[in-house]
């Protein structure tokens, strides 16, 4: 991994994603205000903060689901702030959703295969004629899909409708589906929400594995502090739409502003007890 | 390296499928009229043509999950375009007219008929595209109302266009839609629908239906996919409308009304929303019903008992809706894969039955 937690509070030299004074207003409410953030290539970057801090809005801004009010977002140096979500995905950003958004009515296999479809390498004409090129590209797509399912232990579920999977596997499938678009940057929105301790451990292993295997950069929103502290190289803390702290887990854990944002003003409390 | 399909196998299957489908078209076109009693032929022809239109609608309503109640209008646009070409341009080209009935007696006339059907489809697709751009931002009920409004606008416009016959509509359209024509058109429509459904464009439609936001986040350009779906769907309905006009011999603005659109929606819903097989079966059944119920006049006592055939139609609809889940379970298709799977299942069951006897 390219990251070195020690110096990341300083400017990131090789940034995968850079946010510069990004703001988003809903009416008079600033959901995100003047946010600067840089995510180093190959790192796991955590985004935490109390409820309503604007974390998911940041995700929606990065993926283009919500338009920017002002500021700029650059992916590998390229401005993506004005692009539609599908165009941003094609530049290498994939995401999961806080409230799982699988294609529930179709099979697990179809979920993953559909996600890889814009990389299939054929269009309407080949689809209509179904000659050799179609079969070749379909075979490749089929193979990529099966490999992904095999590798992450969902092959035995391939034919089942995605909505029928247990909750933990739905979370896993959503990550696989995002991986099927072969992203460079993966955004995980509360991947451990609703998982028990052992499922969370499995999830952490999965995240570390895909990080290395697919040469990913990961930005994760998470409330599970054990996971965030163990997994992340750098953590950005948001409160009321503004960045209140950024640094490695140890620094964030002891930052008085962070403690105050989570627990309110009062006597000194050790945030690691959470 | 990755698995590469064998070209000989691929094109072998391709040719085999082409041969099989040609046979199917021939069976519909030449077999059915020979085998079936004459009084069933007209209702069945309507059912088969409705299947074409319903297959078009199935793309938006069933696969892409965009609820349109305007497809009678798209079919009507195709019918008026193709019918107009046959009644206004055809006579000048081929000397059709009083004393010289229109017929498909030369290759040029046949090509002209095919071209007019295609033109009907293209004009309908263009309307689908134009309607799609502003309305497809809407979802669910709102899109339904917008397409409903479009259909009614088209009906009223035709009602008031004297040059197209006004409320009396278009008459004297040559009856070119014979069984062979229907056979070829239905088989071609099936191929298009099946091939779209089993390739990337069709998967994008389904992704749209399942979750638009997720689809967009996975690199699917949802707006463009929607407009494409609408144009394709309207185009197929337009071709179906052209066929219908050349079967009935006349086409009226009433045929564009929302009541007709709802009939097409019924066929798609009854067929299991998204299933090609189901849509075809439902469209043929529902399309035949009114014509077949005319046969009731042969049994006056039954007719007296029922009173009005629309009552029977409605009751049948309710019954079919109630039991439809029995046969059209979630996206079932009569596919080669299904046949292979069920053959394997049957073999397993048979071998299990034999197993204990042997052992």
Interface residues (C-beta under 8 A of the other chain):
Chain A: X63 X65 X84 X85 X86 X87 X89 X90 X94 X95 X97 X101 X102 X103 X104 X105 X106 X110 X113 X114 X115 X117 X118 X119 X120 X122 X123 X124 X126 X127 X128 X129 X130 X131 X132 X134 X135 X136 X138 X139 X140 X143 X161 X177 X178 X180 X181
Chain B: X2 X3 X4 X5 X7 X10 X11 X14 X192 X195 X196 X198 X199 X200 X201 X202 X203 X204 X206 X207 X209 X210 X211 X213 X214 X215 X216 X217 X218 X219 X220 X221 X222 X330
